[in-house]
Amino acid sequence: MTDTTRPPAPEPVVEMTDISISFPGVKALDGVSFRMFPGEVHSLMGENGAGKSTLIKALTGVYQADSGTITLGGDEVSFHSTAQAQDAGISTVYQEVNLLPNLSVAENIMLGREPRRFGAIDTRRMRLQARDVLEGLGLEVDPASLLGSHSLAIQQLIAIARAINIDARVLILDEPTSSLDADEVAELFRIIRSLKESGVAILFVSHFLDQVYEIADRLTVLRNGRLVGEYLTPELLRIDLVQKMIGKEIAALDDLEQRVRETEADAGDPTIFLRAQGVGRRGAVAPVDVTIHEGEVVGFAGLLGSGRTEVARLLGGIDRVDSGSVAIGDEQAKLRTPRQALSRRIAFSSENRRSEGVVDELTVRDNIVLALQADRGWFRPIPKKRQDELAQSYIQALNIRPANPDAIVRNLSGGNQQKVLLARWLAVAPRLLILDEPTRGIDIGAKAEIQKLVVSLAENGMSVVYISAELEEVLRLSHRIIVMRDRQKVADLVNDDLTVDSLLALIAEGSGDDTDTGASA
């Protein structure tokens, strides 16, 4: 019998069906389906590399799908530019406000759509129209004021005002709260709820679980370019969401875990290599204490955006700290630049191996000696013979393929590019090696080799900071695990009988209390 008391479900305003997109060597999306409903806030969830950005770019005309269909309001569409998507009613507000601070609020809202009188811009009418848009959102902002005179939060809201001024049916908000405080987030959510009531379909992309559960009606989870599922937010527990985002890795290399435990048992009273106290950076990560012993692998667990990479960048001298202090052994150390960190034998390997790691156009040899040459100074070139010796030794030790030091790095597989990047940092003989997502996007064989290398380095006395979205990987390799959530450290735990489930519980439900069990020893 048909239930006549329940109103019929609305038709989706956007429906993407079996979308696949490939780049050289990478399948970014593999048959992903996604839909959005009018008057609903939908969150797209997944770790870095899950395919979220690619899916959004397919919807907004930045990328063309290799296969699959997109319908808007029931009609099949194919956008070849963001302008076409915008004309059809799909607006995007990015994390970085892309407006013009030297123009007025009204000029930014009406840019490209200014009312004209006798061929000239009608400034009075433009300001009146902008005021109507602002008042519709409940914003008390002078349309004649300079945009740059307002806070970042107000600029973000004005960007939304501009986006909906095109009669948007779909509004995409990409990390809109990343630079906002609690009061500013509350104001943004008020506006989102107002737009929702007016029937706009809103895609809210954020790594803050608390915010997602506060504002989102529906969730879609992606992992490794594939659809995990679509869920109503109240029906999916946070711990289940985290599990679906992170997934399970193929059970391999379990012998490494035994080696790590044996190393820990033999360590006795280890020497502290680095102690960071109250180290933080405004807008990036709250002050955190981190202690790293010689020959210790310290794993960082947490979702993307939790602060794990931000802490690593502070320890590696990539970003400057705003607070706190760092000691190497018994000496205070300044780690304000990568070069200062290298002088203390601290090497940082970025998660973005293409943009911040390997240099595509250079050879394997050139990439391997790059950091060592920078450390020596460019006026003391490494002799060609020594370069060849270094390149050949690391090609052999790390099983880099092809075993040709003259090979151009862009032609190597992702796993071999990662090995080249590791060779670069190992060549400077670091005492602390910081690895941010070293096995992302590489095959299981290369992943196994890199994990074995990490264990061997620790066995030989090197300290390692290891960051990975794969919790099994963190558990397998780490002597101690620091758990991050919402840019704060929520736990610092000796890896003794920890499980994926116990880590998931901390990641999903961490209270913000710093649980420390032996980290400061």
N, C-alpha and C positions, 0 to 999 in steps of 0.2 A: 504494500500500500504506500502511496506517495505521501510524504509529510507536507501538507498544505499550510502548516502554521509557520514554517521557517521560510524567510524570504530567499528568493533565488540568489545564488552566488553571482557577484558581478563578473562581467567579462574582463579579462586582463587588458590593461591599456598597452602593455608591452609584452610580447611573447617571442622569445628566442628559442629556436628548436634545433637541436643537433649541430651546434656551432663548433667547427673545428678550424684551428689556425696553426700553421706550422711556420717556424723559422729554420734557417739552416742548422740541422742537428738537434732541433728542439721542437717537440709538439706542445705548444703553449696551451691549447684547448683541444680536448678530445671528446667530441660529441656532447657538448654541454648544452643543457636546456635551462632556461631561466624566464621567469615571468614577474610582472609587477601589476598591482591592482590599484585603481583610483582610490584616493582617500586612505592610503595605507603607507606606513613606513616600513621599508624592507631593508634589512642589513645583509650585505654580502660578506661572508666570513671565510677566512683561510689564512694560512701562513704565507710568508713571502715566497713567491714562486708558485703559488697555488693557481694563479690565472685570473685573479680579480681585476687587475688593471687591464689585462688583455681583453677580458669580457666587456668592460666598460668602454674601451677604445673601439671594440667591434660595434657596440651599440651607437656610439657617437660619431662614427664615420672616420676615425683615425686609421683603423685597420679594416681591410676587406676580408671577410671570412672565406676560407677555402671551400667550405661546404656548410649547409644549413640555411635556415630562413629566419627573418626578423619581421614581425608584424607590429604595426602601431595603430591602435584603434581598429583592429581587425583587417587592416589593409597591409599587404606585403610591401616592405620598403627596402631600399638599398642606398645607404648614404655614402657619398664619396668624399665628404668633408664635414668638419664640425659645423660649418655654416649651414649646410643642408639639414643636419640634425636639429640645429637651433631653429631654423625656419619651420620645421615640422613640430616644434614644441618640446624639444629635449634640451634642457639647460644644465650646465655643469658648473659648480663652484669648487675650485681646487683649494688644496691646503694652503698654497701660497697665493695670496690675494693678487690677482693679475689686473688690477685697475690702475688708474693714473693719479698718483697722489698730488700732482701739481695742478689738477683740475678740480672744479667744485664737485660737491656731492651730486648736484643735479646733472652736471655735464657727464659724470661717470654713469649715472643711471640711464640717461637718454642717449649715450654715445652711439652714433650711427643711426639714430631714430629721432633726431632733434626736430621739433616743430619749426616750420619756417614761415616767414611773412615777407612777401616781395623778394624771395630768393635768399634772404638772410635768416639766420637762426633767430627765432623769437624767444629771447632770453626769459622774458616774463612768463610766457606760457610754458616754457620748458620747466621753470622752477615750480610753477603751479602743478604741473603733471607729476613731477618728481615728488612734491609734497603729498599728493594723493596716494602715490605708491607707498611712501614712508608711513603715512598715517594708517593705511590699510594693514601694515604690519605692526602698528602700535609703536613706531619709532619716532621719538621727538628729536629730530636732527634738522638743523637749518640747511635747506637745499643749497643755499648760496655759499655755505662754508667750504673751505678747502678740505678735500678728502684727507690729505696728509696731516691735518691738524687733529684728527681723531685717532683713538686707540685702535690697535689691531682688531680687537673684538668688534668695534663699530664698523670698521672697514669690511670685515667679514659679513656683517649683516647687510651692509650696503651692496656688497657683491650679490647677496641673495635677492635683494630688492631689484637689482638690475636683471638678474636671471629670470625672475617671475614677471617682469614687465613685458616680456615677449609672449604673454599668455601661455606660459609653460604648462604642459600636461604632465611632464616628467621632470623632476628636479634631482640632480645627482650631487650629493655633498660628499666630497672626498676628504676625509680626515679633517672635518671643520672645527673640531675642538682641540686640536693638538697644541695650540698656543693660548688657550683660554683658561681663565681661572673658574672657580665653581660658580660664582655669580654670573659670569658671562655665559657659561654653559647653560645655566638656568634660563637666561634670556633667549638664547638660541633655541632651546627646546620649546619655549613658549611660542616662538614664531613657527617652528616646525609643526606644532600641534594646530596652530591657526591655519597653516597651508593645507594640512591634512584634512581639516574640516571643510575646506573649500573644494576638496576633491582632487588635489594634486597628488600624484604618485611620487613618493620620495625614496630615493636610494641613499641610505646612510652608511657610509663606510668608515669604520673606526676599529681600533684595536683595544679600546677600553670596554671591557665586558660589562661593567656596571652601567655605563651609558647605553650600551646596546640593549640591555635588558630593561632599561627605563623607558626608552623611546620606540623600540622596534616592535612591530606587530608580527613580522614574519622574518625568517632567516633562511638564507641559502648558503650552504657550505661547499666550498671547493677544496680539493687537495690534489696536488700534482697535475693540474690541468684537467681534472675530471670532476664531475658532479658527485658529491657524496649524498646530498639530499636537500629537500626543502621542508621547513618545519615552522609551525606556529610557535612563537617565542614562549608563551606560557607553558607549552607542553614539552619543552626541552630543557632539562636541568643543565646548569652551567658546566658541571663536570662532564656530562655527556657531550656538550658542545665542544669542549676542549679536546676530548678524546677523538671526536670526529674530525676536528681540524688537524690534529697531530698524527693520528693513525698509528699503525703498527708496522715496524720494520721487519723484514724477513729475518728469522732467527739465524744468525751467523756469527762467527767469531766469539762464541761463548768462552773459549779458552782464554781470551784476553782478559775477561773479568777475573778469572782465577789468578792470572799474572799480576793484575793490579792489586788484588787482595794480598798476595804474597809479598809484593813490594812494600805495601803498607805495614805488614806484620814485621818485616825486617828493618823498618826505618828507625825504630827506637824513638829517640827524642830528636826530631828533625830540626834543622836550623831554619830560622825565618829568613827568607830572601827579601820579601817586600811586605811592608805594612802600610796600608792607606787608612787614614782616620778622618772621617767626616768629609770625604771627597765628594763633591757634587758640582753640578752646573745648572744654573737657572734655566728653566724651560726644558731641560733635558732629563735630569735625574736628580732625585733627592739625595742629600748627603748620605754616604754609605761607608761602612768599614769593611775592608778586605785585607785578609792576611794570606800570604802565599809562601809555603815552605819550599826549600830546595828539593827537587825531585818529586814534586807533588803536582798532580793534575787536578785543577779546580774547575769543575763544570759549572756553567751558568744555564739555568733552566728558566723558561718563561715564554710567554707568547711574544710574537713580534710587537714591538712598541712597549714592552714591559720595562725597558731600561737596560737590558743585558748588553746590547751593543754599545750603548752610551757609556756605561761603566768601562768597558774594554777600551774604548777610544780615549777615555781620560787616562787610563793606566799606560796606554801606548803613546801618549803625547800627541795624539791626533787633534784632540780638542783641549782647550785650556780649562782648568778647574776654576771655579769661583770660590770654593771654600775647601778647608781641610788641608792635610799635609800628607806627604809620602816619604817613607824612609826606606832606603835600600841598605840592608844590614843595619848598622848603627848610625848611618849618616842620613841626614835629611837630603832629599833630592828634588830638583825642579824638573818636571816632565812637561814643559810647555810646548815643545815641538817634537816631531818624530826624530829629529837629529839628536836632541837632548836625551830622548829615550834610548836611541841606539848607542849613545856614548855610555849608557849604563847597561848595555847589552840586553835591552828590551826590544823585541821585534813584534810588529803588529801586522797580521795578515787579514786584509779586509774581506768581508762577505761579498763585496762587489768586485769580483776578480777581473771583470772586463773593464770597468771604469776606474777602479782604484788599485788594480793589481797588475796583471801582465800588460805589456805594451804590445798590442797586436802586430805592429809592423816590424818589430825587431825579431832577431833570431832567438833561439833557445839560449845560446851562449850569452848574448847581450842581456837577456832578461835575468839570467842566473847571477851575473856579476854586477847588476845594476846597483843594488843596495851597498855592496862592498865598495864599489867605486865611489859612491856618494859619501860613504863614511871616511874613505881615504882623502877625498877632495879631488876635484876634477883636474887639478894641476899636477896630480901624481897618478898618471894612468897605470892601470894594472898591465903588466907585460902580456903580450899576446900568448906566449907560451903558458903563463900562469892561468890565463883565462881558459885556455883549452884544457888544462889539467883539471881545473875546477869543474868545468862543464861536463867533461867525461866522467869524472868521479861521481857527480850527482845524477847524471843520466843513468849510470850503472846502478848506483845505490837505490834510487827511487824507481827504477824500471820505467824510465820515460820513453815513450814510443811516438814516433820513430826515434831510434838512437842516433840522431843526427844533430850535432850542435848548430848547424847552419840552417836547420828547418825554421820557417817562419811560424811564429807562435799561433797566429790566427788560423793556421791550417791543422792545428792539433785538436784532438777531442777535448771536451771539458775536463775530463779526469786528468789528462796529461797536462793541460794548462795549469790545473791546480797543483800538480806535482812540480812544475817549473816554478810556480810562485813559492812553494815550500822550500825548494832548493835555494832560491834567492835569499830567504831569511836564514836558512841553516848555514849559508856561506859566511854570514857575519858572526857565527858562533855565539848565538844568544844564550843568556842565562835564563831568560823568561821569554817564551814564545806564546803570543796571543793569537789564537786561531778562531776566527769568526765564521761559522758555517763552512768549514773546509771541505765537507763532503756533499754539499748541496748540488743537485743536478748532475751527479756523475754516477756511473754504473756501479753495480755491487762489487765488482772486482777491484776497481780503483778505490772504492770506499774502504774495502778491506785492507788494502795496502797502506792507506793513509792512517787508518786506526792502529794498525800494527806499528807503524812508525812512531805514533804518539806514545804508545806504551814503551817502546824501546828508548825513546828520548828521556822519558821520566826515569826509567831504570838506570840510565847513565847520568842521572843527576840534574837534568834540565827541568825547570819548572814550566808548566803549561797551563794557560787559561783556555778552556775549550767551551765554545758556544755552539749549540745545535738545537734545532727544533725537534730533532728525533730524541725522545726521552730515553729510549733503549740505548742509544749511542752514548748519551751523557752518563747513564748509569753504568754502562760497561767500562768506560774509560776513566772515570773520576774517582779520586780518593775522597773528595769533598765536593758538595754541591751547594751553590748559592742560588736561591729561588727568588726571582724578580716578579713583581706584579705592579702595574700602574706606576712605573718609574720609581719603585721603592724596593728595597730588600726586605723580603718577608720571612726568610729563613736562611740559615747557614748550617748545614748538616754534614756530619761525617757519614760517608756512604757505607753504612753498616745496616744491612737488612732493609734498605730503602727499596721501594717498588715503584713501578710506573703509576700505580693507583695512588700511592701516597704522595707522589710528586704532583699528579693531576689535581688532587684535592687541595694542595697548597697553591697551585697556580690558579685554580678556579675560585677558591674561597679564602685566599690569604687575607689575614686581618690587618696587615700593615705592621704588626708587632715583629720585632727582629728576634727571631728564635735562633739562638746561637748555642751550638753544642760542641764546643771545643775548637772553634775557629781561631780564637785568639791565643791558643796555647803557644 
